[in-house]
Amino acid sequence: MSETTTRVARNGVDVPTLFATLDAVKASPEIAGFQFRARNTWISGTHNRTTIQGFFGAGQEDTTRTEPFTYDADHPAVLVGTGKGPTPVEFLLHAVAACLTAGLANIAAARGITLHRVESTVEGDIDLLGILGLAADVRNGYRQIRVHFEVDGDASAEELAALVERSRRRSAVYDVLTNGTDVVIDVAATPSR
């Protein structure tokens, strides 16, 4: 006699769909290739706006996002900006926190663990001597990023910590930050003179 496990939504995660997605990708690995896109427009000074809407995934163009997401970025006044949005490097802190948190929620749900509270604090240290071109031996980006999680759920402290570790191992943003990614830049320049 076989035993059937009924999976239910947990932590706001549609667990049956999560497992159906895993099964679909296992059966057809070619649908695992995704391409995400963003379009950025300069507004003034260091203020710019990014629009995100469509992406390609599961073998087709996504049509479910009917409205674009828009995000303003800027620098604070002390860094010659107008403070109309977070700095791009602050968005990076948001990205790693959001990716790790989403993974944690999915993994906990898949393992049948109910979460009650998940909070994280992310800090990163940058030395402006690099960005400003004042010291060739100082890197432009973060020297270190630290993520601190506080997790409350129906599991032992060890099991909750293991969820965070599993999320770290599966996080796309963490991977990009720790392993680097080839970035290709091309320019289509139109002189105004």
Contacts in CASP RR format, 6 or more apart in sequence:
PFRMAT RR
TARGET T0000
AUTHOR 0000-0000-0000
METHOD contacts of the structure
MODEL  1
MSETTTRVARNGVDVPTLFATLDAVKASPEIAGFQFRARNTWISGTHNRT
TIQGFFGAGQEDTTRTEPFTYDADHPAVLVGTGKGPTPVEFLLHAVAACL
TAGLANIAAARGITLHRVESTVEGDIDLLGILGLAADVRNGYRQIRVHFE
VDGDASAEELAALVERSRRRSAVYDVLTNGTDVVIDVAATPSR
7 15 0 8 1.000
7 16 0 8 1.000
7 19 0 8 1.000
8 15 0 8 1.000
8 16 0 8 1.000
9 15 0 8 1.000
9 16 0 8 1.000
9 109 0 8 1.000
10 108 0 8 1.000
10 109 0 8 1.000
10 112 0 8 1.000
10 113 0 8 1.000
10 114 0 8 1.000
11 105 0 8 1.000
11 108 0 8 1.000
11 109 0 8 1.000
11 114 0 8 1.000
11 115 0 8 1.000
12 105 0 8 1.000
12 109 0 8 1.000
13 105 0 8 1.000
13 106 0 8 1.000
13 109 0 8 1.000
13 110 0 8 1.000
15 109 0 8 1.000
15 110 0 8 1.000
15 112 0 8 1.000
18 106 0 8 1.000
18 109 0 8 1.000
18 110 0 8 1.000
19 110 0 8 1.000
24 31 0 8 1.000
24 58 0 8 1.000
25 31 0 8 1.000
25 32 0 8 1.000
30 59 0 8 1.000
31 57 0 8 1.000
31 58 0 8 1.000
31 59 0 8 1.000
33 57 0 8 1.000
33 59 0 8 1.000
34 55 0 8 1.000
34 56 0 8 1.000
34 57 0 8 1.000
34 58 0 8 1.000
35 55 0 8 1.000
35 56 0 8 1.000
35 57 0 8 1.000
36 52 0 8 1.000
36 55 0 8 1.000
37 52 0 8 1.000
37 54 0 8 1.000
37 55 0 8 1.000
38 50 0 8 1.000
38 51 0 8 1.000
38 52 0 8 1.000
39 50 0 8 1.000
39 51 0 8 1.000
39 52 0 8 1.000
40 48 0 8 1.000
40 49 0 8 1.000
40 50 0 8 1.000
40 51 0 8 1.000
41 48 0 8 1.000
41 49 0 8 1.000
41 50 0 8 1.000
41 51 0 8 1.000
42 48 0 8 1.000
43 49 0 8 1.000
43 72 0 8 1.000
43 84 0 8 1.000
44 82 0 8 1.000
45 80 0 8 1.000
45 81 0 8 1.000
45 82 0 8 1.000
46 73 0 8 1.000
46 74 0 8 1.000
46 75 0 8 1.000
46 79 0 8 1.000
46 80 0 8 1.000
46 81 0 8 1.000
46 82 0 8 1.000
47 72 0 8 1.000
47 73 0 8 1.000
47 74 0 8 1.000
47 81 0 8 1.000
47 82 0 8 1.000
47 83 0 8 1.000
47 84 0 8 1.000
47 85 0 8 1.000
48 72 0 8 1.000
48 73 0 8 1.000
48 74 0 8 1.000
49 70 0 8 1.000
49 71 0 8 1.000
49 72 0 8 1.000
49 73 0 8 1.000
50 70 0 8 1.000
50 71 0 8 1.000
50 73 0 8 1.000
51 68 0 8 1.000
51 69 0 8 1.000
51 70 0 8 1.000
52 68 0 8 1.000
52 69 0 8 1.000
52 70 0 8 1.000
52 71 0 8 1.000
53 65 0 8 1.000
53 67 0 8 1.000
53 68 0 8 1.000
53 69 0 8 1.000
54 61 0 8 1.000
54 62 0 8 1.000
54 65 0 8 1.000
55 61 0 8 1.000
55 62 0 8 1.000
56 62 0 8 1.000
71 91 0 8 1.000
72 84 0 8 1.000
72 85 0 8 1.000
73 85 0 8 1.000
73 86 0 8 1.000
73 87 0 8 1.000
73 88 0 8 1.000
73 91 0 8 1.000
74 81 0 8 1.000
74 82 0 8 1.000
74 83 0 8 1.000
74 84 0 8 1.000
74 85 0 8 1.000
74 86 0 8 1.000
74 87 0 8 1.000
75 81 0 8 1.000
75 82 0 8 1.000
75 83 0 8 1.000
75 87 0 8 1.000
76 83 0 8 1.000
76 87 0 8 1.000
77 83 0 8 1.000
79 87 0 8 1.000
86 94 0 8 1.000
89 126 0 8 1.000
89 141 0 8 1.000
89 142 0 8 1.000
92 142 0 8 1.000
92 177 0 8 1.000
93 122 0 8 1.000
93 123 0 8 1.000
93 124 0 8 1.000
93 145 0 8 1.000
94 122 0 8 1.000
95 173 0 8 1.000
96 122 0 8 1.000
96 145 0 8 1.000
96 147 0 8 1.000
96 171 0 8 1.000
96 173 0 8 1.000
96 174 0 8 1.000
96 177 0 8 1.000
97 120 0 8 1.000
97 122 0 8 1.000
97 147 0 8 1.000
98 173 0 8 1.000
99 171 0 8 1.000
99 172 0 8 1.000
99 173 0 8 1.000
99 174 0 8 1.000
100 120 0 8 1.000
100 147 0 8 1.000
100 149 0 8 1.000
100 164 0 8 1.000
100 167 0 8 1.000
100 168 0 8 1.000
100 171 0 8 1.000
100 173 0 8 1.000
100 174 0 8 1.000
101 118 0 8 1.000
101 120 0 8 1.000
101 167 0 8 1.000
103 167 0 8 1.000
103 170 0 8 1.000
103 171 0 8 1.000
104 115 0 8 1.000
104 118 0 8 1.000
104 149 0 8 1.000
104 151 0 8 1.000
104 163 0 8 1.000
104 164 0 8 1.000
104 167 0 8 1.000
105 115 0 8 1.000
105 118 0 8 1.000
107 163 0 8 1.000
107 166 0 8 1.000
107 167 0 8 1.000
107 170 0 8 1.000
108 114 0 8 1.000
108 115 0 8 1.000
108 153 0 8 1.000
108 155 0 8 1.000
108 163 0 8 1.000
111 163 0 8 1.000
113 153 0 8 1.000
113 154 0 8 1.000
113 155 0 8 1.000
113 159 0 8 1.000
113 160 0 8 1.000
113 163 0 8 1.000
114 153 0 8 1.000
114 154 0 8 1.000
115 151 0 8 1.000
115 152 0 8 1.000
115 153 0 8 1.000
116 152 0 8 1.000
116 153 0 8 1.000
116 154 0 8 1.000
117 150 0 8 1.000
117 151 0 8 1.000
117 152 0 8 1.000
117 153 0 8 1.000
118 149 0 8 1.000
118 150 0 8 1.000
118 151 0 8 1.000
118 152 0 8 1.000
119 149 0 8 1.000
119 150 0 8 1.000
120 147 0 8 1.000
120 148 0 8 1.000
120 149 0 8 1.000
120 150 0 8 1.000
121 147 0 8 1.000
121 148 0 8 1.000
122 145 0 8 1.000
122 146 0 8 1.000
122 147 0 8 1.000
122 148 0 8 1.000
123 145 0 8 1.000
123 146 0 8 1.000
124 142 0 8 1.000
124 143 0 8 1.000
124 144 0 8 1.000
124 145 0 8 1.000
124 146 0 8 1.000
125 142 0 8 1.000
125 143 0 8 1.000
125 144 0 8 1.000
126 140 0 8 1.000
126 141 0 8 1.000
126 142 0 8 1.000
126 143 0 8 1.000
127 135 0 8 1.000
127 138 0 8 1.000
127 139 0 8 1.000
127 143 0 8 1.000
128 134 0 8 1.000
129 135 0 8 1.000
129 138 0 8 1.000
130 136 0 8 1.000
130 138 0 8 1.000
130 139 0 8 1.000
130 140 0 8 1.000
130 141 0 8 1.000
131 140 0 8 1.000
131 141 0 8 1.000
145 177 0 8 1.000
149 164 0 8 1.000
151 160 0 8 1.000
151 161 0 8 1.000
151 163 0 8 1.000
151 164 0 8 1.000
152 160 0 8 1.000
153 160 0 8 1.000
155 163 0 8 1.000
168 174 0 8 1.000
END
